[in-house]
Amino acid sequence: MQHTTCTEDRIHHALERCLHGAMSDRASVPTAGLCLNCWSLQELVSRDAGNYLILVEKILAKTKEVQERCDYDLVTPLALLFYSAVLCAPHLPPGSELLLKAASVYHGFLTWPVPYCDTSRELLTFISNELKAPGITFQRLVRTEQGLPVRNYQSSTVTVLLLNRSEVQSEFLSIARRLSSSEPAQHSTLLLLLQHLYQATFGTCCDLDGLGQLLKSKPLEELSELYASAADAQEAAAASPDPALARERLQAVLRDIAGAASFPAIAGEAQPRKLHPFPIPPARCYTYSWDQDNFDILNDVLSKECSIAVPLASENEEEDEEDEEEEEEDVETDGGSPGQDSLLSISELTMVSRKSLKSFVSSLKDCMDSGYAEDSDESSLDAAGRPELPKQRQSLTNRLYRLLKSKGQQLVQRRDCPGPCPGPCSLPLRRAEPVCAPAQQPSQQALPPGARCRSTARPGPAPPRSAPGPLGLPRRPFLSCDEEEAKAGTLRVVVFGSDRISGKVARAYSRLRLQESSCPSLTRYFRLQFFYVPVKRSCGCSLPGALWELGQAGGPGGDPGVGSRTPPLAGTESSTNDISHYLGLLDPWYERNVLGLMSLPMGVLCQQDGWAEPQEEAQEQLPILADMILYYCRFASRPVLLQLYQTELTFIGGEKRTEVFIHSLELGHSAATRAIKASGPGSKRLGIDGDREAIPLTLQIAYSKTAASGRSHWSDAEKVCTSVNLSKACRRHEELASKTECLNLTMTEVVKRQNSKSKKSFNQISVSQIKVDKAQIIGVQSSFAVCLDQDEQKILQSVTRCEISVCYKPRDCDPLAPRGSPVAPQDPSEFQSLLCLPIATFSGALP
């Protein structure tokens, strides 16, 4: 009894430490070491199977306190801890009624605002599944992460780690390679799953040691058949409406399987045996060195996973053929023919008003145009839920949808694909074209994260020296996750780096959306999830050569922005981590468990995970960093949408180029200085001056600010500056309350230039900062350099004009829109979506 009390106290204190700092005053708590508290709690509990029951009880008691105090900050951390504890628990005795108690507690959160009610709803579904089929969530997770080819369950989850030597230390690279090479053998995975399934269902009634010895001697084919039968029984139990009856039937089927396979006898009552905790095996991972502005490297993953994707595609095609045959049979039974049915469809369409047809097409477009890569996926629409219609009208709707889909594909492919579309195992080639909509877009009313879109925004006046036409009202982006459940699998893309790498992710994501909208490949088979692990940029390692892109270096006939591509040696310029800090401001649990990794020394992150009782043939123990990465990938399911920005650059020769950035745009002396530093040893010869010694530029600067009424106000002035920088407003809590799409415009203005007796002149400078929606910067008889997202590979020179705005999704993605003439929308219900990068977090953007 004394030992039990001591254990409970230790678990209680570990839980309090894990939650410490997650409250609203977390800014006053140092983040160094806090991310280890969650890992330490898991390591403590895993020492004994009975500790999981104690932890669940403590979590439920703490959750009740949070509910009574209405402490919003602790709801998501406690929900994640509860989910993880039940997921890893070896067995929850039905007599303990812990799950029923948990269902009662979380039912009270259904009346709370979003996202807390959504979290509660998901937990209630999780509890219901565990009541009917114990351990089914663990089974599904391991099955999908290992990609087991079990009949009837072909979904898989693939994790891709993208790192670059210029951003991470060598220890990061070694841990990533170790994680990608630690995939367990299929035989051992099936052995683990069968043992876990029987222990989760029968507890100590099952002789786990005897069962393990017997299963080890069986061949892989027999193990696969046994597990397929057991998994079918478990899934059938989870689909049953009655938990008690479902559990009874599951136990009966598992006993029959055990008897047929000569498993050790399952006792009718609990035996004095010890339960064995089973750790979750490491997920299948691919590790790549990545430093590009595209995701073409994911083509390699797709080709390796084709064995999963191709069978699903053939099944979908067979289902489509069966649907068409059923529709033809329906027509014949009604006394008509396919030709008569087509005439009937045309006659019905002529009776539909243009407004109704436009609304119908708009609804289809909205299903596909959702602020994420799933808008290019058409197969998900077939599986998505549709309203129940009479059979004849449903046939007409299906036929009309197929007609619009096929015509839209033909138009898009004819416009965007110069040659035949690639097959399902290859990505289309990257095309050099603008990666988002034109820069002339109306300003929009700002909305806080998670708020509904407003249709009251009005297009602002045209900025000076340009005459943009109104192309529609902006629409707040959203993610239609329900439509993606029909995909064959999930592709987790985990990127490591600083703000420089986040800019590359933004540009690669924008290009990927264009590629997939014309010729779906990745998004046809995978639901894409993006994860971002910040690291401090390594200062002592070799950086990739900066592409010093000169506007007219190729002569009058040269390409704009492309010049000498001889990569010089690297410098030691560091990069910020503002994007990760912004995610931490939105999600405290991300700040604790992901952002906090930067505060730990590498020696701590490389420590091994310690299990109290290592089992025979257990998988290789992974370092703490690998465990935290897998924890982030498995439990972070709510994306935060990061606004992308675009700049339209005009060079000396009149050529134009559109680029995308997510964090910052540096113009003038700051961009030139970064280029000089990136030149390596040459920077000492060239010398680096500060803003006081820099040669000033005369710039025509116009910017738009949105007033409280929603109207845009343009200001235009000619200023003498050394540098003009625009960065995402994401560094303070106060900046999260209003307009998250705004940019901070920082101008280093020359108030007076003093001529000294020496060769150099000095500037008296004044720095001012303004929050803007759009900006337009024109060099007055001068050109300047531009750097995007602190990236030495994205420095462009000889720029004379720079227009900056938020990035919109291309309007011409509508296959029915007329080509060549951007007509203003006639219906105020039509909107244009903002283009955002979805980064997975634990809670999403909290209100």
PyMOL commands that set and color helices and strands:
alter all, ss='L'
color gray80, all
select helices_A, chain A and resi 2-19+26-28+35-45+50-69+72-88+94-96+98-111+116-132+136-146+170-180+186-205+208-216+220-238+243-260+298-304+306-333+338-351+354-368+373-376+379-383+391-416+481-486+499-518+522-525+578-586+588-593+595-599+602-605+624-635+669-678+682-686+733-736+792-794+811-813
alter helices_A, ss='H'
color red, helices_A
select strands_A, chain A and resi 156-163+285-289+473-475+489-497+526-534+548-549+638-643+645-651+656-661+664-668+697-706+712-728+743-755+761-772+774-779+784-788+795-806+831-833+836-841
alter strands_A, ss='S'
color yellow, strands_A
deselect
rebuild
show_as cartoon
